[in-house]
C-alpha cells in the first residue's frame, strides 16, 4: 500500500528513478518527456493507448503491479474545443473520470511515492474574479460549453486531496492556463484558437489569399503558456511542492486576441489583410490565471509568446504540413 511520504526533494537527484508519464504522446506529455530526458531522467515508463488503455481498471492495475513506478505524472486526458465538448459530453466526463480514477488509485495502492495530476483552467467558474485565484474553485457555475470536462478535472483535484487527507499520500495538482507548442492539435474544426489561427494564416499564405477573416472584435484578453514552460513547471512542482492545494500554472501575461492574431500572422509570414467579423461572438472578455503562489515558490516562465510562436510554426511546417 502507498505509505506516507512527503520528502520529494530527491526527484531530480535520483536519475534512475522510474517515472510513468501518462499521455506521453500529447501536447503536454511529450513536452514533459523532453524535459525529463534533458535533465538525465531516462528511466521513463511510457505506454501508448494501444499498449495500455487507461480507461480499463484491470489493465491499469496490472500495469502498476508489474512496473512499480516511483513517480507518476498524469497528463493523459480526452481534450477538445467547444464543438467537441458540445458533441460528446458523455465521452468527456466518462473517459476522463475513468483515466484519472484508475491511475490515481492504482498509483496509491502500488506504492508510488508522488503523483502530479494536471488539470485545466476551465475548472473555474464562468464568472470567476480576474485574475483567477486557486480559491475561486467551486464558487459558482461553470462555463456550460465545457462543464463535462471541467467536472471530471475538479474530481481529479478532489481525489488527490482526499488521498492526501486520508492516507497522507503525496498527490499534488497543477492547473495550466492555455497551452501551445509542438504536438498541438491543428485540426481545422477541433483545435483551440492559437493553432487554429496558425493553420489559417499558413493556408492563406500558401494559397496567396488577400485576407484572413477572424471572428469577433479581437478585444478579449487571453493568457498563453508555451508547453515547454509547463514541462519546466511540472519538474519544479515534483521537486519542490507538496501541499493540499492545487496550484495555477500560467505566464501571467495577457494579450488581446487581436494582438495574438497579429503575432501569429508575423510568425507565419502572411502578408495579406486581417479582417474582423464583428457580427460573430467574442466569448469571455478576459481569462487570466493568478499564478502568484507558484511564482512565489521561485518558478518563472522563460519563453516569450513571440519566440514561442516562431518555434511552434517551425514545428507545424516540419511535422503537420509535410505529412
N, C-alpha and C positions, 0 to 999 in steps of 0.2 A: 504493500500500500504506500501511497505517496506520503512521506513524512514531512514535518515542518522544516522548512529551510529558507532562510532569507539572506544568506550570505551569497550574493550573486557576483561579488567583485572578481571572481576568478573566471568569469565568462570569456574575457579576452586573453587571459593568461594560459588557459589550457587549450592549446592549439589542436589537440587530438579529441576534444570533447565532441560527442556525437550530437549533431543538431538536425532536427527534422524541420524543413521548411515546407509547409503545406501550401500548395498552389504556386509552385516554383516556376511555372511557365507563364504566369500572368504578368501584367504591368508591374505590380508591387513585388511579387515573389521573385521574379527574375532579377530585379534590382537588388533585392536583399541577398540573393545568391552571389551576384557580382561583388557586392560589398564584403561579404564574409570571406570569399575567396581572396580578395585583395588584401585582407588582413591576416591571411595564412591559416584561416579556419577551414580546413579542407575535408574534414570528416563529416560531410553533409549527406543526410539521408533524403533522397528525392524520389518521388513517385509520380508518374503521370496519371491522369484519370483512368486510362485503360489498365494501368498496373494496380491501382488502388482506388476504389470508389468510396470516397469518404462519407457518402450517404448510407452505406451499408455497415451497420453497427458491428456485426460479427467479423467482417473483413478488417475493420479498423482495429478491433480488439486483438485479432490475430497478428496484425502488423506490429502493434506496440509490444505484444508479448515476445515476438521474435527479435525485433530490432533494439528495444530498450534505449531509445534516445534519452540524452540527459537534458536537452533543451528543445523546446518546440516554439516555432514562430508560425502563427496561424494566419496566413494570408489568402487562404482558399475561400472563395465565395462565388455565388452566382450574382453577377452585376449587369447593369444595363441602364439605358437612359429612360426618359419619361414614357416613350412609346412602349418599350419592353415591359416596364413596370405595370403599365395600364393593361397590357395584353395578357400577361402571365402572372397575375398576383399570387396564385396558389404556388407556382414554382418558386417565386421569390421568397415567400415565407417558409415553405416546407423544406426546400433544399438547403437554405442557409441555416435553419434550425437544426436540421439533421447533421450537416457537416460540423458545426461548432459544438453541438452536444456530444457527438461521438468522439471528436478529437480532444475536447477539454476533459471529459470524464475518463477516457482511456489513458490520457496523459497522467492524470492524478493516480489512477489505480495501478499503473505500471511504473511508478516511481520517478516520473520526470521531475527534475529539480526546479525548473522555472518555465513558465509559459507566457507568451505575449499574444494577446488577441487584438487583431486590428479591425476597427470599425469604419465609420464614415461620419462626415459632418451632418448627414441627413437624419441622424438620431435626434437632433434638437427640434424643439417646437417651431412651427412655421413662423410665428411672430416672436421669436426669441430676441432678447436685447442684443444690440450690436456694439462692439464685438461680442461673440457668444462665449460666455464663461462655462466651465465644466458644470457648475451648479444649476445651469438652465435646463439640464436633463429632467424630463418628466414634469415640467412646469406648465405645459399647455399642449393643445392639439398639434399633431404632426402635419407636414405637407401631404395632402391626400394622394398626390401622384406617386409617392414612393413610401407610403406608410408600411407596406408589407415587408419591404426590405429593412426599413428602419426598426420595426418591431423586433425582427429577428436579431439585428445588431444590438439593440438595447438588451435583449435577453442574454446575449453573449457577455456583455459587460456585467450584468447582474449575476450570471453564473460564475464568472471569475471571482466576483466579490463574495458570493455565497460560499464557495470552496475555501476562500481565504479565511472567512469568519469561522466556518465550522471546523475546518481541518488545519488552519494555519499554513495553508499551501500557497506558494509564491506564484500566483497568477495575476498578471497585470494587463491593462488595456490601453491602447493608443488610438486616438481618433484623428485621422488625417483630413486635411482640407482637400480641395480639388487638386488632383494629381495629373501629371502629364509626363511624357518622356518616351524612351524606346520601349517597344512592345505595347504601346497604347492601341486601342481599338479605333481604327479609321473607317469603320463601316459607314456607308452613306446614310443609313437610317438610324442605326443603333448607337452611334458614338456621341460623346459629350461635346460641348461647344468648341473647345480648343482643337482637338483633332478633326472635327467636322469642318471648321474654318480652314485648317491647313490643307485638307483634301480638296476643298472647293477652290481655294486660291491656286493650288498646284494644277488642277484640271483646267482652270481658266487660263493659266499661263501656257500650258501645253497646247490648248485649243486657240490661243491668241484671242481670247474674248476681250471685249472692250470694257466690261464691267462685271462686278460680282455684287449681287443683291443680298443683304443681310437683314434678318428680321429685327424689328423694334427700333428704338431710338438710339441705342448704343449707350444709354446712360446708366444701366445697372452696374453696380460695383461687385467685382469678384476677386477672390484670392486664389493664387495658384502656387503649387509647390512641385519642384522637379522631383521625380520619383527617386533619384539618387540621393537627394537630400533626405527624403523619408527613410531610405535604407540606412543612412547615417544616423538618423534619429532612433531607428529600431535598435541598432547596435548600442547606442548610448543608453536607451532605456533598459535593455537586457543587462547592461553592465552596471548601471548606476541607480536605477529606480526600483523600489519595492514598496508599493503602497496600495491602499484600498481604492483610491480614486482613479478613474480613467484620466488620461492626460491628452489635451488637444495638441496636434502637431500641424503647425502652419508656418507660412513665411512671414505673416504679419504685415504683408504689403498688398494693397488693393490696386486694381486697375479697372477702369470702365471697360465695358465690352467694346466700345469704340476704340479705346487705346489698344486693347488686345488685338482687335482686327487689324489695326494699322501695324502693330508689331509682327503679326503673322504674315501679313502682306509683304512686309520688308524682308522677313526671313526667307520667304518663298521666292521673292524676286518678281512678284506680279506687278506689272506697271500700268494696269488699267485703272478704272474708277471704282470706288467703293460707294455703293448706293444703299441707303437705309429705307426699308419698307416700314414706315411708321404706323401703318394700319395693323401690323402684327404685334402680338403681345410682347412685353418686356420681361415678364417673370418677376421674381423677388427683387426689390430695388437694391438690397445690399445683403451680402452674406460673407461675414468675416469671422474667423475663429479668434478667440482670445487665447493665445499660446504663451502667456506670460509665465505660467507655472513651469513649463518645460524650459523656457528661456532662462528663468531664474535658477534652474539647476545647472546651467552652463552650456546648454546646447545652442548652436546658432546655424541657420541655413546658410549655404555658401554660393548657390548657383542663381545668378540673376535671371529674370524672366527672358530678357533679350538673348543671353547666351544659351539658356536652356532651349529656347525655340529654334535657334540655329542648329543645335545638337539634335533635337528631335526631328527637324526637317531632313537633316542628313540621313538619319536612321530610316525615315519614311521612304526616301528616294531609293536607298540601297536595299531595303527589305520588303517593302509593300509594292512599290511601283514596278520593280524589276521581276516580280513573281509572274 
